[in-house]
Amino acid sequence: MAGEHFDVVVVGGGGAGLAAAIEAAEAGASVLLLEKNAQLGGSTAWSIGSVTATQTAHQRRRGIVDSPAEHWADMPGFAGELQPRDNDALRRVLCDEMPATFQWLLDSGVRFYGPMPEPPHRQPRMHNVLPNSRAFIYHLARRARRAGVEIRLGAPVASLRVDGGRVVGVELSGGAAIDARGAVILAAGDFTNGAVHKARYMGAQQAKVEGVNLTATGDGQAMAELLGAQVINGDLALGPEIRFIAPVQETWVRRLPPWRALASAMQWSLEHLPMALLRPFMMKFLTTALAPSVALFDDGARLVNARGERFGDERDQPALRLPDQPGKQGWILINGAIARRYGAWPHFISTAPGIAYAYLDDYRRNRPDVYTQAPTLAALAQRLGMDPAALARSAAAGDGGDALTEAPFIALGPVRSVFVHSEGGLRVDIEHRVLGSDDQPIPGLLAAGATGQGGLLLKGHGHHLAWAFASGRRAGQRAAAGRG
């Protein structure tokens, strides 16, 4: 590959990278997209698949009158006391771009249902992808190839090539050099699984917590920092939080093909059929690898390790202590009284916002791999390979809670501690150009998605994917126009 030349080189094959590559190619640039993994997807493919936008056809069908300005005004409500750390200008870019970007996704073949309400949004704005988040990658990859984008998988980038202060290309891990006449776009995701960045910005204990996406290691941030770029909001992340382990075999919903006709049929069904008929479908989706409600611990549930030992107050950052336990795993211990309570609204085990709630029986039916029940604590310990005496001590009264004495006894797990996404992105201007130590753009270098988040706070569901697609499109357009 030595001596190859392209107008634009995109690093990363998730939602942001594909959006950037498509826009650059459709603007007439020659584009190479490099993905270090064996397949495209990034964190976009791992997501629930929500996209938040205004002025969509879905809103109009419901008679919802909404605007980017109202979206921009509502987003700080999610940030709370962190709002002063937000990048108001990039938030404006996001909100203003989303109506067109959402339509662009529809034009690419992606289908959604919704919009769903999510306060403090004053209007329903959250749209959920059908049939699953892989639909983004399927349709955008097809569009990218039709536009002439060259996609190379298993091609990790080791460093940025610089000449006269300008980024002029990349060097692959194998040593091959590739030139970018216009610009390099970094769209390599966040550093939820990057121990170095997490230790630097969050702390040594947080660095032990894995990311949901194991390949989100902050590659783009690290390469740009060597040129003087800066990470903003590196200490902010969703997590660590406790989540059930993923099923060994994916659920049938995750395996559904992302065909447009199937997604359209699903959209019609979700909009017209009674929820009672749709609930089994929803539960197959909901009980994949979501977080257990923290209210379980308020109601007396215990968190124990593989030996059956309780390892601290469950209401005091248990996700930070879990990585120190055997296998980095734990189990949630409940008894009959708690089990009855979590059988109906408002006491749910898990939720996917805007979709449905899962109760204890839903986990019993749909996730038997994380549901173990026994008539006694000793029998439960035997089934899980735990120390019966340790499990009995864990069930005893403590920290102001009542003893778990009422049969049956249930263990939900294994659970593990994860980071879902981090907010630490490179400082960029509103043109998505990466800024150096002098706050001036580094010539030839742009960043999109989580890599180029620029201090923008993306609390609330559907904003991370929205930023990935909106910023990716804009970065691609600007790279093709020679505005890197």
Disulfide bonds with the S-S distance in Angstrom:
none
